[in-house]
Amino acid sequence: MEIFGLSGWEPIVLLIVFLVIIGPQRLPEYTRNVIGMVRKARRWVDDSRETVESEMGIAVDDLRKYDPRQYDPRRIIREAWGDTSVEDILPDKEALTASTGGAAKKTGSSRSKKDTGPKRAPFDDEAT
């Protein structure tokens, strides 16, 4: 865990030094100040949320339906399959291998020589 670039025992040591410097007399006053700052921050966040909702005309909670993470293809497929198992969707394994193997043999026997692909265009040295 890293806080403001501090990790390990450093935050604990700083907290102890802070408590020793403040002392027990001023600790309640500083605690009230920190609580007040937290309340102001919460109030500011709530006011900002209300401003966004009033300006945009849409609730911030409604923006969750536009979250791009909901369009994960794996999740969509899982939801579409539901309770259907893979065996119900795919054809029989033996029939699948027999049909693809037979098609491969037909195409392989019709070619007598190896296909080298398209021929390269002739180079015209006068054109450049």
N, C-alpha and C positions, 0 to 999 in steps of 0.2 A: 504494500500500500504506500502510495507516494502522495504527500500533501505539500503543495507549493515547493516542490523540489526537495522536500525533506522526507527521509525514510528511516525506518528502524527506530532507534531510541531518541533521535534528535527532537521530535515533537514533544515527547514526554519530558525530556530535560528542559526544553523551553517552557513548558507549562509549569514545571516546578520552580524554575527561576522567576517566572512571572508571578506566581503565588507568593514567593518569598519577598519580592520587591514590593508588591501591593500591600501585603500584610493582612492580618485578620480584621483591622479596623475599616479599611476601604473596600474589602471584598464584597459586602452586600451592595454597596453603591455601584460598583462596576458590574455586578451581576444584573442589577436592575437596568443599567444602561444597555447591556447586551440583549436582555429580554426585550427592551423597547425597540432596539434596532431590528430584531427578528420580526416583531409585530409590524413595524413600518414596511419591512421588505415584503411580508405576506400581503399587507394592504396594497402595496404598489403592484404586486403581481395580480391580485384580484381586480384592481382598477384597470390594469392593462388588458386583462382578459375581457372585461366588460367593454372597453373601448374597441377592441378588435371585433367583438361580436356585433356591436352597434354599427361600426363603420362598414364591415363586410356583409352584414345582414345574415350571417350564418354562425351558428354556435361552434366553438372550438372543438367540442366533442363530436360534432357532425363531420369535422374534417378527417376523422379517422377512417371514414369509408373511402377516402381517396388515397389511402396509404398504399404505396406501390408494393409493399411486401405481401399484400393479399393476392397479388397476381403471380405468385410462385407456381410455375408449371407442375411441380411435383405435388403441391397441395391440391391443385385443380384436378389432376388425374386421380389422386386418392379419393377426393370427394365424388368424382364422376363414377368411379368403379364401385364405391360404396361397399356392399357386402359381396359383390361378385368376385369370385376367385379367378386367378389367371388361367387356370385350366378350362374354365367355362368360356373364356374369351378367345383363346388361341385354339387353332385346329389341332387335331391329333398329331403327335410328334412323328409317328411312323409315316403317316400320310404326307406330312410336310416334307420330310427328308426324301421320300420316294418321288414326290412331284418335282422337287428342285433338282434331284440327282438325275432324273430322266431328262429334264430340260437341258441340263448341262451336257449330257451325252449327245443329244441331238445336235446342239449347236457346235460341239467339238468335232463331230464326224463330218459335218457339211463342209468344213474348211480343210482343204488339202495342204495349203501352205500357210506359213505364219504371216499375219497381217502386220505390216510395218508402219501403218498409219499414213497420213497425208504426205505427199511429196513436197519438198522444199521448193519455194518459188525461185526461178532462175535469177541470178544477179546480173544487173545491167550496169557495167562500169562506166558507160557513157552518160548515164542518167545523173550521176553525182558530180 
